[in-house]
Amino acid sequence: MDKKKYTDEQVGAMTPVEFRNIVRKGEWRAPSERACVGYWKANLVVLPKDWAFDFMLYAQRNPRPCWIGAATDPGDPHPRQVAKDADLRTDLPRYRVFKDGEVIDEPTDIMKYWRDDLVAFLIGPLPNTLWLYRSANVRYIMIGAYTSTLPCVPAARLHGNMSITCVIFKTTQDAVRSIQIASRYPDGHGTPVYSGMENLAGIGIKDLYNPDVIRLADVDNIQHPEMVGHGYDLKPGEVALWFANGVTPQLAALESKVPFMITHKAGHFFVSDKRCEEWAIL
């Protein structure tokens, strides 16, 4: 992880404009889950125009991991629907660039990769819902994210399995409350796709304490009070729920051998001007 010029508390209190400005100036390259508390964050997917419809169809068929909150016109890097002054080429702490299904770069901006035919999609991540849990005093521990064997519904040239995140809730009441909250916020991947610790091998989880998607994204050293890396034992009364994860499109890029695709690096989200509550289903 890059050395931080600001503390998590300082970036948490920033407005989205202030945070995007320090990212643009290269003053923040760490994960952004704690930035701008209460504001809507997003995963990024950028594809050539001739792949954009494939992805829209893939997202429509797989709304939990791929819920689209905003999209740009071809060649336009400005997500005006959610942040008028933002530039998706510079305003994320770190990116990932895929070519023919392989990661070829993890740059701090994508100016040299930008083309006039590129379409950008913003997908709501789980941290938006986690913030809502914290504000509602729902007690939880996030274990990590994994590549599952739960298949996404294929669409055109895209296929692959779902990435899922394990969240352990301290009591049944916390778990039920989390589902109530998550059901109102599809942008944060909605309700769980799996529950419990039974038959984890059956959904592709080989080692609970070694989440492969976190290592794949090289964010092992994110330090969150609610996250543990290894050695957690489920205590009596606790409930494990598994949610879809926004790294799923990156797995599709790998599996489908997409010729060219740009995404966020896991944990390094775009921060919009919208509040999380604006996405609620009333």
C-alpha positions, -999 to +999 in steps of 0.1 A: +000+000+000+012+035-008+022+057+022-007+079+032-004+116+033-038+119+051-054+097+078-085+077+073-103+101+096-093+131+075-104+116+042-136+103+059-145+139+067-138+152+032-164+161+006-162+141-026-148+171-045-120+174-020-112+137-020-112+135-058-089+165-059-062+148-037-065+116-057-061+136-089-029+153-075-015+119-065-018+125-027-040+094-021-033+060-036-047+038-008-081+021-008-110+045-006-136+026+013-133+050+043-133+082+022-162+107+023-184+089+048-220+085+036-213+092-001-220+067-028-189+049-040-186+028-072-166+001-089-155+009-124-158-010-156-145+005-189-150-013-222-148-005-259-181+004-275-184-029-293-183-047-259-205-022-240-238-038-250-225-072-240-217-059-206-250-041-202-267-074-210-244-092-186-253-067-158-290-069-165-289-107-161-266-105-130-279-074-111-265-084-077-228-083-086-231-059-115-258-033-106-251-002-129-256+032-113-243+053-141-227+050-176-210+075-199-213+081-236-185+066-258-153+086-254-167+107-225-147+101-192-170+124-171-198+106-151-221+137-152-250+117-137-233+113-104-204+138-103-203+167-127-167+177-123-152+142-121-129+126-145-128+088-145-093+088-160-077+104-130-101+103-100-097+067-087-067+059-065-056+029-087-069+010-117-064-024-134-059-028-171-068-061-188-057-072-223-068-105-237-079-117-203-046-108-186-038-080-161-011-059-178-010-028-156-022-013-123-017+024-130-026+055-109-044+071-139-055+058-173-048+088-195-026+069-218-051+041-222-082+063-228-097+061-263-127+077-281-146+045-282-145+037-245-177+035-224-175+036-186-199+020-162-201+026-124-213-002-102-222+002-066-200-018-042-207-035-009-190-008+013-220+015+006-242-010+024-216-016+051-217+021+059-255+019+063-250-011+086-226+009+108-250+039+109-278+015+120-256-001+147-256-035+130-227-054+143-206-073+118-171-085+108-161-087+072-139-117+065-130-111+028-139-117-008-136-149-028-140-164-062-169-188-060-182-215-082-216-198-084-220-191-121-232-158-134-258-159-162-238-157-195-245-128-219-232-126-255-194-130-251-192-126-213-193-155-188-177-163-155-184-171-118-194-147-091-171-131-066-187-132-032-179-115+002-183-132+036-198-110+063-203-124+098-231-108+119-228-109+157-264-120+163-294-133+144-310-099+149-281-082+133-283-106+104-320-100+099-316-062+101-288-064+076-311-081+051-338-056+057-313-028+049-297-045+020-330-052+003-336-015+000-302-008-016-296-029-048-266-006-056-247-023-027-253-058-042-286-063-024-295-093-003-272-123+003-266-150-023-257-177+002-259-181+040-241-201+067-208-220+068-222-253+056-207-269+024-184-240+016-164-263-007-196-267-027-195-230-036-158-230-043-145-216-009-114-237-002-100-217+027-122-192+046-091-174+060-073-170+027-097-149+005-083-152-030-100-121-045-084-100-019-050-114-028-058-112-065-064-074-060-034-070-037-053-053-009-044-078+019-032-049+040-064-029+042-069-022+079-106-020+088-118-025+124-145-049+111-121-069+089-100-098+101-076-117+079-069-151+095-079-172+124-115-161+131-137-187+147-175-184+144-189-178+179-223-191+191-251-170+178-232-155+150-245-157+114-225-158+082-240-142+051-224-141+017-230-112-007-222-106-043-190-086-049-182-060-075-150-077-086-172-101-106-167-082-139-130-086-135-134-123-132-155-122-164-127-103-181-103-131-171-126-160-180-139-144-213-105-132-225-118-097-231-095-080-255-094-047-236-109-037-203-102-012-175-115-015-140-108-001-105-083-020-084-103-037-057-110-014-028-099+017-048-134+030-055-147+061-073-164+085-049-195+103-063-214+134-052-245+113-044-254+102-009-259+064-003-295+070+008-304+085-026-303+049-040-328+035-015-359+017-028-388+035-010 
